[in-house]
Amino acid sequence: MTLRIAQVRRRPAWPTAAVVLGAAWLALGSAALALSARLGRPVIVCPFRLLTGLPCPFCGGGRALTAAAEGDLLAAWLFNPLLVTVCAAFGVLLFVRVVWGRAMRLEMSRRENRAFWLAGAGLLAANWAYVLAFVG
């Protein structure tokens, strides 16, 4: 496994689908927060939770975003540790790219790539167990 730092354009090319999905998620979350405040009870927007009654691995993400926006980073992390950690890492990488025009490239063999994805799946499962046990 090799980590390389490469010179890149400062402004990354944003995938249109990712921007649209992100904007839709923010709009849906904002509407749910407004509706929740108006009704005085939480509004469920997670399709997995609506179908099964159980939170998905990403449940708590809206509350985490709200807590982070209010400056309470510990509460944000406690709502969904994996999601907040990944978002923080991407934020740091984006900052480094925009300010210094550098990007990190991780070069892996096929075996290392498989181990990387298995570790990611394990982290996702552990995060889901945490969400089920403590966030609900």
N, C-alpha and C positions, 0 to 999 in steps of 0.2 A: 504494500500500500504506500503510495507516494502522494504527499500533499504539495502542490505547486501553487505559487502565487504568480498570476499572469496579469499583464497589462491589458486592460479592456477599455471600451468606451465608457465614459462616466454615466451616461444615461442608458439604462438597459432597455431593450425592446420589450414592452409589456405585452403579454399575450392577451388579446382582446377578450377571449372567453374567461380568463381568470379575472380580468377587471370587471366584466359584467357580472360574474358570479359573486365577486366580493362586494360590489355595490348592491346587488340584490340581497345578499345576506345582511348587510348593514341596514338596508331599508326595512327588511322584514323584522330584524331585531329591534330597530327603533319603533316600528309600529307596534310590536308586541309589548315593549316597555311602556309606551303611551297608553295602550289598551289596558295593560295590567294596572297602571296607576289609576286609570279612570274607573275600572271595575273593583279595585281594591283586593284583587287576588291574582296569582300568577297565571300567565297565559302560556300554554305549551305550544312550541313551534317545531319541535323535533319530530319528524315523521316516524322515526324508529320508536320513540316513546309513545306516540299516539297509537301505533299499531300494537306494541307489545306491553306497554305500561312500564317498561324498564328504560333507564337512561342509556344513551349510546356512549361510546368512548369520548365523544366531543361535547356531551352535555355539560353545562356549566360555562361554556365558552362565552356566551352572551353576558352572563353575570361577571365573568372574569374580565371581559373587555370594559364593562361598566366600572368595575372596581379599579382597573388600571387607569381609566380616564379620570377617575376621581382622585388618583394618586395613591391608592392603597394597593401597592404591589404585592404585599404578602397575602392579602385576601384574594387578589386575582390569582396568585399561584395556587392557593388552597382550593379554589373552585375547580381548576383543571391544570395540574402541574405540567403535563406533557405539552398541551397546547400553548400555554404561556411560555414555556421554555423554548419551544420551536419558534414561536413568533418573535421572541427576543433575539434568538440566534439569527433569524432571517433579517431582523431589523439592524443588527450589528453588521452583518454582511452587506446589506444594502447601503448603510452609512459609509462603510469602507470603500465600496464601489463608487458611490457618488462623490465623495470627498477626495479620494486618492486615485481613483481609476484603476483599482486592483480587484481581482476576484480570485477566490481560492478554488483550485481544481483538485479533486480527489481522484487519483488513478488507481484502479483496483483490478486484480485478476478476477477471473470468473468465480473462483472459489471464495475470494474475499468479498466479492459482490454479493454472493449468496449468503455469506455469514452476516454481512451488513444488513441485508433485508430481513434475515431471521432475527437479528438483534432488535431491529425496528419493530417487527411484529411482537416480540416479547415485551418491549417497552409499551406498545399499544395495549397489549393484554393486561399488563400491570396497571397501566393508567385506568383502564376500564374497571378493573377490580377496585381501584381506589375510588373511582366515581360511584360505583355501585354501593360501596361500603360507607362513604363519608359525605358524598354530595347529594346523591339520590334525587 
